[in-house]
């Protein structure tokens, strides 16, 4: 796997389980990573392990960033 500096995971809550789900698709169809956790701390641990597994020891990105797809509801009419 080609070495990259950063991967950005999309994060959103799962309505069925209540867990947080993170997903990342590699460019050029070179695979993907999906992880879930009951809270942000567990999700971070799961994502870190999955990234190490996907990229191997020599290709682990320097940064893993989360992009939260859904923001807080400010007004619900």
Secondary structure, 3 states (H helix, E strand, C coil): CCCCCEEEEEEEECCCCCCEEEEEECHHHCCEEEEEECCHHHHHHHHHHHHHHHHCCCCCCCEEEEEECCCCCCCCC
